Amino acid sequence: MLPFYLVFAAVLFPSSFKCKEVSELDRLLQRNQSGGFASGTQLYDYLKAHKCVGLTAGRARVYSTRGQYVCIYDPKDNKMSIYPCAWTRREMLSK
């Protein structure tokens, strides 16, 4: 069984994100991969400041595509913080 702190860290640092702008998504992914966030608080503050959120398991619909990027939305979430959709990379979505 994994120690509690490892499970907690995995929850704090999701590997998939969606952002209002593609450029913000790329910046976030690059910073996350290079270990740029020392704590969950830093990651949360960055997400909030740059209109990004972590992806959670569930269904989403594709609103638009642009190369390797897809703009997705959840039709059940009528209070979505990023309207009309949020950009992520195709590779971050499962089929």
Secondary structure, 3 states (H helix, E strand, C coil): CCCHHHHHHHHHCCCCEEECCHHHHHHHHHHHHCCCCCCHHHHHHHHHHCCEEECCCCCCEEEEEECCEEEEECCCCCCCCCCCCEEEEHHHCCC
